[in-house]
Amino acid sequence: MPLQKFGPKKTTVIDVARALNVSHGTVYRHFSTKAELHEAITLRWLAQVTAPLTTIISKQESADLKLREWFQMLTKIKRSIFNGDPELFESYLHLARETPEHVKSKHVLFLLSQIEGILKDGVDEGCFEINDCTVIARCLFFGTVRYHHPLHALDWKSESIEEEFTQLFSLLEKSIRKK
């Protein structure tokens, strides 16, 4: 994959065309600029992150279990990409920084809507006591950012990162549980 080999700055449309065994004209028919190509790669990466999370949403289990599993999966996905292929992760991180704000916002809003849905289910089930699921979804997401945002990836090398996440998330769960 050219992105891994050259990084996003040096990867050209011609490199991508060669890797796909098509002409560069074919690539240009789909992506008129290198920026559009980078945006598409970023969106594909984000889709790989969100697919397993969407699977959790559809499970037939209690909202409190889904909420913890959703956040654990989010952190696991990001760490596995970071640990499994650091060069590719660095390329994705660069692409994410270069991606237009509307793309990043759309991704974050999608994740927040998933959390909000779980919280609403938890209120309906009687396991969460929440007045405003939208606000609490944002608090949970941004409160745990150290464990899933790529800018904090170096923190993920810590041997205690999972224990720290578990402790924080237990505290957050306790704050929304019905007493």
N, C-alpha and C positions, 0 to 999 in steps of 0.2 A: 504494500500500500504506500503510495507516494507520501502521504501525510506523515506516516511513521518515519519514512526514510529521509525526507527533506525538511519536515516541519511545515507549518502553514504558511510562513512567510516566503519560503523558497519553492513550495509546490506550485507548479503551473498547471494551466488547463491542459497543456500538451502532456504533462506527466500523468494526469488523471486519464486522459484519452488512451495513452499507451497501456496503462494498467488495466483498463476496461477493454482493450483491444478494439477500439473504435477510432474514428478520425476525430481530430480536435473540433472540426465543424459540427459533428454530432453533439459533442458536449456543449458547444456554444448555442446550439438550437434550444437546449434546455436551460442553460445558464448564460446569460449575456455578459456577465462580468465574473471576475474571480470572487468578488464579495458575495454574489448570489450563490456561487458554488459553496463557499465557506458557510453561508447561512444554512444551506441545505444539509451539509455535513453536520452542523451543530444540531439542527432539528432532528436528524436521524439519531444522533447520540442521545438527545433528550428523550426521544421516543423509547430508546432502549432502557432508559432509567424509569420512565413512567409505566411501561407495560407490566412489570411485576407488581407495581403498586395498584394498578387497576384491577389486577387479579385478586388482590387482598380485599378490595372494596366489595367485590361480588361474592365473597365467601359467606356461607350461612353460619356465622358465629356471632357472639355478642360484640357489641361496639367497643367495650373496654379491651377485649382481646385484639380486635382489629386495629385499634388505635396504636397499641404498643407494637404490634407486628408491622404496621405500616411504617412507623418511624425506624424500627430496627432494620427493615428491608431497605429503606432509603439510605441509611448509613452504610449498610453492608454493600449495596451496589456501588456506591461511590468509592468506598475503600477497596473493594475488589478490583475496580478498574485502575485505581491509583497504584495498588500493590502489584497487580498482574502485569501491567504494561506502563511503567512510569513515563516512557517517551511519548506514547500515544496519549496518556492522560495530560501531559504537558501541552501537547498539540491541541487537545480539546479545551484546555484551560485558556490557551491563547485565543482560540476561536471564540470561546464564550466571551472573552473580554472585547473582542472585535465585533461581536454580534450586535445588531441594532437593539436598542432598548425595548422596542415593541415585542421582539421575539422573547427576550428574557422575561418581560412582564407577563406575556401570555403563558409561559411555562410556569412561573410562580403562581399566577392566578389559578391555573389548572390544579396545581398541587394543593393550594389553599382550599379550593372547592372540594377536593377529595377529603381533606381533613374535616372541613365543615360538615360534609355529609355524614361522616362517621360520628361526629359530635351530636348532630341532630338525631341520629339513630339512637345514640346513647341516652339522650334526654327522653326520647319516646319509650325506650326500654326501662327507664327509671334508674339507670346506673350513674348518670351524670346529672349534676345540678348546675346548669349554665343558663344565664340570662341572654347572652348574645354569642351565639356560636361563631359568628364571623370574627368577632374580636378575639375570642379564645383560640380559634384556629390560627390567627396571625401570631398570637403570643406563643403558642406551642412551636410553630414553625420557626419564627425568628429567634425564639429562646433557645432552640437547639441547633442554630446555624453552625456553630463550631464543629458539629459532628457530621454535617452533610454538605456544607458549601466548599467548593473546590479551593477557595482562597485559604482555607484552614487545613489543607491536605497534609502539610508537614506535621501538624499536631497529631494526625492519625497514626503516626509511627510510634507514639507513646504506648508502652505496655499497659498502661492503666486506662486507656481511652474508652474501652468498652465498659469497664467498671464505673468510670466517671459518668458516662452516658446513662447507664442503668440507675445510678443514684439520682441524677438530675431528673430523669424521666419519672422515676417513682415519686419524687416530690411534686412534679407537675401533675401527675395523675391524682395524687392525693388531694390536690387543690380543687379538682373538678368532680370528684366522686360525691355522690349523694350521701349525706351523713345519716 
